Amino acid sequence: MTFRTLLSFLLICSPALAGHRHRRTSRRPWAGAEPVSAKPSDGSQPRPLCGHSALHSVPLRKGRIVRGTSGCLALVFGFTALAAVAQVKERPVPRLVKKDGRWALFVDDAPYFILGAQVNNSSGWPALLPKVWPAMEFMDANTVEIPVYWEQFEPQPGEYDYSVVDALLAQARTHRLHLVLLWFATWKNGNPHYIPEWMKLAPERYTHVVDGNGIPVDSPSPFCAASLDADAKAFAALMRHLKAADAQRTVLMVQVENEPGTGGNLRDHSPEAQKLFDGPVPDDVLKAMHAPSRAPSPNWRDVFGPDAEVCFHNWSVARYIGQVAAAGKAVYPSPSMSTLRRERTAAPYCRNPSTPERPLVMKMALRATTWFLFGRSPRPLST
């Protein structure tokens, strides 16, 4: 309950503040009556009633209610509620703490073990929430993973709708649960199905992955600067709102995107992607992968051989997501995470060139993920 809501309540319910008059009937013509008490049995003079309630005092009759103290009761209730709002202190931001080589999630400055459950992909709408909370109670969960949909959050460019986020916060608090929000944005299971409609209607600006035959597929390109810019701004707006609206830290962390992929293709073959693929491997990638340099400026095939395409795409997606997450962390440093999607038709892993006999599952993406999971921002895609 906000201060404005409480103030409105006081103005409506309190006769003293709003000037409200109790309804009078022909059976109760007390206007102008003297506020006196019943005559004492000992014959002494009656004494006036004291206090605010005397102004509305009348003899009790069957079926009637003395309403003189309603204003006082409303004031007491209102100021009690205002005091409760004032006592809501801003709690520490959840954080990941490393000690003795191990990581732990800290909530309210203490280790927190998530007993979580995730709702269905399309069950994050307010109309479906009444079915969510009983299921969480049945499972004794303490944390709920639930989506936030970019298409709902930004129905028009730069115009943000916080209503669903606020509903999730309010109802989770009512049921004493924490939240992990899933940002369904550029990617949701490899597809752009939750991007705003105004982006879907402009595919020439918000481009898709191009397959080896030059045909666009139903998967967003990680090299599209316009998509990256729009996603980063929207995610920053979400995190800015959480910073302002969630002093109780109901939200423990936010998942950035959901299972990015390429619709069964190894990588993007768009002109922008092809130029980078034929160019030198960035130095930070060579260092992270402990890759030996076999040429002055080795390209992806020189370094990764048959795994070059999948390693290249893992890197490009992780860099994209890292920049979206960094935009959010710049305004509110809540922990972030991401998930990885393994395509059935794609190579299962990216081998470490220094130890090819020991494949490392998605190591490229996992290393990039740590950049924003633990607060380190990657360099822009152009480097």
C-alpha positions, 0 to 999 in steps of 0.5 A: 500500500503506497502513501498515496493510496493511504492518503486517499483512504483517509480522505474517503473514510474520515469525516474529520478530513473529508467533511463527510456528513452522516446521513440523517433520517426523519426518525433522527432529527438531531440537528441542533440538539444539545450534546448531553448525557442521560440524567443522573438518578440522584437528581444532579445536573446532567454533564455534557459529553466530552470529546469529539464523539459528543458532536454526534451523540444520540440515544441508542435505539434498536437497529441504530449504530453510533457512528460518531467515532468512525472518523477517529477510527479511520485516523487511527487505522490510517496512521497505523498503516502509514507507520507500517509503510514507513518501517519498510526498510530497503534490504540488501541487494541479493549477491553471490559470495565466494568463500574458500573457492565456493559460491553461495547466494546471499539474501538478507546477508545470509546464505539462501538455498533455493527450493524453486519451481518454474511455471509454464512458459505462458503462465506468467499472466495475472489471470493465471496466477491464482493457479500458480500459488497453490501449486507452490504451497503444495511443493513447499517452494520458497522461490518461483521462476516466472517469465516477464514478456518483452512484448507486454513490457514494451508495447510501443518503442520506449513505452513500458508497462509495469503492471504485470511486474507489479502484480507478480511482486505483490502476489509473491509477497502475499504468499511469502515467496521469492521470485526469479524473473525470466526475461523472455526477450530476444531469445526464447528457446532459440526463437524471437516469439516474445519480442514486441510486435513493432519489432516483428513487423520490421524484419529488415531492421531487426534481422534474423539468422541467415542459413548457409543457403542465404535464407533467413530462419526463425531465429534472431541474429546475434549480430543485429545492433538494432535488436541488441540496442532495443533489448538492452534499453528494455532490460535496463528499464526493467531493472530500474523499476525493480530497484525502485519498486522492490525494496523488500528484494522479492526478486532474487535474480533475473535470467537474461534471455531463455535458451538462445539458439539458431533453429538447428543451424550452426551459425549465422551466415549473414554478411556481418557474421561472415566478416567476423568469422573470416577475421581474427579470433578476439584476444580474450577468446584465445586467452579464455580457451588457452588456444595456441596461436598458429598464425599472426592473426588466426581466424576461427578455422585456424584455431578451432578447426571442425568446431569453428562454427559452433564456437563462433556462434557460442561466442557471438550469442554470449557476447550479445547476452552479456551486453544486455545484462551489463545494461541492467547491472549498470542501474541495479546490480542484482545477480543475473544468469542465463541458460544455454540451448543445445541444438539437436543438429549442431555440434555438441560442444566446442573443443579446447584446442590445447586439450582436444581429447577432453571436450568442454561442453559449451565452454565458450558460452559458459566463460562469457556467461560468467562475465555478467553472472558475477558482474564483469562486463564484456567488451562490445561486439565490434572488438 
